[in-house]
Each structure stands twice: as C-alpha cells, then as structure tokens.
Amino acid sequence: MASNKGVRIAGFVMSGLVIAFMVFDGGMKLVPFDIVIKSTVELGYPASSNLIRGLGVVALVCTALYAWPRTAVLGAILLTAYMGGAVASHLRVGNPLFSHMLFGVYLAIFAWGGLYLRDARVRALLPISLPANES
C-alpha cells in the first residue's frame, strides 16, 4: 500500500465527508424543517415530527459511533444498516436508481472505504492484495 500517512489521511478525509453529511442530515431531521417532512411523506412515511426526529437521533448516534475510533466498526455496520433502509425506501416508491436509490450504497462504500484506509485492524481483517506478478 502507498505511504501509510497518505493512506490514513485519505481515510480520514473520506470518513470526514461521511460524518459531515450524516451530521447535516441528522441535524435537519431533529429540527425538522418543512422540506424534511415533505421528503419523508414522499417516501411513504407519515408526516410525524416524532418519527422524523427519531430517525435523526438514530442517524446521529450511528454517526457518533462511527466517528469514535473504538466503536468505528460498529458505527460503520449501523450506518450501513441505516443506509439499507434508505435504499429500500427509495426502491419502494420507485425513485431513480443512480441518483436516489443507490445514494445510500455510495455513502456506505465511502464509510467502509474511509474506515479501511484509516484503521489497520480493518485492513488486517479484510486484506486486499494485488495478484502476484507471475513471471
């Protein structure tokens, strides 16, 4: 793998982007703004401020677990599950595939990619190696 310091920095940048998006998303759900209520209703859920706030709390707790190094793997697992629910919601209402439905998949890949690059324990658990050069 390239320079260990460069790899870790790339991992922290990727993870930081995921964390920033999730804090923004979860924070908007805590308020909740009219656009958040409207979007939630469009996904087939009731216009319940309590439901939306609950989703915001879940998102922020998962994000906090992901951001904290000791619980980052658990956080990544929980964020992946949360994103799976988002994918299922978009699938159910027939939203576009690449822009809406798979956005949760993109975010989960970014979360795991960032964790993989910043945490040697995850790299040891999931070794990705290039094929041996057969000369």
C-alpha positions in Angstrom: 0.0 0.0 0.0 1.2 3.6 -0.6 2.6 5.8 2.1 1.0 4.8 5.4 0.5 8.5 6.3 -1.1 9.3 3.0 -3.4 6.3 3.2 -4.6 7.3 6.7 -5.1 10.9 5.6 -7.2 9.7 2.7 -9.2 7.5 5.1 -9.9 10.4 7.5 -11.0 12.7 4.6 -13.4 10.0 3.3 -14.7 9.4 6.8 -15.0 13.1 7.5 -17.1 13.6 4.4 -19.5 10.8 5.6 -19.6 12.2 9.1 -20.3 15.7 7.8 -23.1 14.5 5.5 -24.7 12.4 8.3 -24.5 15.3 10.9 -26.1 17.6 8.4 -28.8 15.0 7.6 -29.5 14.0 11.2 -29.5 17.6 12.3 -32.1 18.6 9.7 -34.2 15.7 10.9 -34.0 17.0 14.5 -35.5 20.4 13.7 -37.4 19.1 11.4 -37.7 21.5 8.5 -40.7 21.5 6.2 -38.6 20.1 3.4 -37.6 17.2 5.6 -41.3 16.5 6.4 -42.3 16.8 2.7 -39.5 14.4 1.6 -40.4 11.9 4.3 -44.0 11.9 3.2 -42.9 11.5 -0.4 -41.2 8.3 0.7 -44.5 7.0 2.1 -44.0 7.7 5.8 -46.4 9.7 7.9 -45.9 13.4 8.5 -44.8 12.8 12.1 -42.3 15.1 13.6 -41.6 12.5 16.3 -40.8 9.8 13.6 -38.5 12.2 11.8 -36.8 13.3 15.0 -36.3 9.6 15.9 -34.7 9.0 12.5 -32.4 12.0 13.2 -31.4 10.6 16.6 -30.6 7.2 15.1 -28.6 8.7 12.3 -26.6 10.9 14.8 -26.0 8.0 17.2 -24.7 5.8 14.4 -22.5 8.6 13.1 -21.1 9.3 16.6 -20.2 5.6 16.9 -18.6 5.7 13.5 -16.6 8.8 14.4 -15.2 7.4 17.7 -12.2 5.2 16.9 -13.0 2.5 19.4 -16.6 2.0 18.1 -15.9 2.9 14.4 -16.6 -0.7 13.1 -19.9 -0.9 15.0 -20.8 2.6 13.7 -20.0 1.5 10.1 -22.2 -1.6 10.5 -25.0 0.5 11.9 -24.6 3.2 9.2 -24.7 0.5 6.5 -28.0 -0.8 8.0 -29.4 2.7 8.1 -28.4 3.3 4.5 -30.0 -0.1 3.6 -33.3 1.3 5.0 -32.9 4.4 2.9 -32.3 2.3 -0.2 -35.4 0.2 0.5 -37.5 3.3 1.0 -36.4 4.8 -2.4 -36.9 1.4 -4.1 -40.4 1.1 -2.7 -41.5 4.4 -4.2 -39.7 3.9 -7.5 -37.1 6.8 -7.2 -34.3 6.9 -9.8 -31.7 4.2 -9.4 -28.3 6.0 -9.6 -29.2 9.4 -8.0 -31.6 8.4 -5.2 -31.8 4.6 -4.7 -28.1 3.9 -4.7 -27.0 7.0 -2.8 -27.1 5.0 0.4 -24.9 2.4 -1.1 -22.4 5.1 -2.2 -22.3 6.5 1.3 -21.8 3.1 2.9 -19.0 2.3 0.5 -17.4 5.6 1.3 -17.8 4.9 5.1 -16.2 1.5 4.8 -13.5 2.7 2.4 -12.6 5.5 4.8 -12.5 3.1 7.7 -10.4 0.6 5.7 -7.9 3.3 4.9 -7.6 4.8 8.4 -7.7 1.6 10.5 -5.0 -1.0 10.2 -7.2 -3.5 12.1 -9.9 -3.4 9.4 -7.2 -3.8 6.7 -5.9 -6.9 8.5 -9.4 -8.3 8.8 -10.1 -7.7 5.1 -6.8 -8.0 3.3 -7.0 -6.7 -0.3 -3.9 -7.7 -2.2 -2.9 -7.4 -5.8 -2.4 -10.6 -7.8 1.1 -11.9 -7.7 3.1 -11.0 -10.7 3.6 -14.3 -12.5 6.9 -14.0 -14.5 
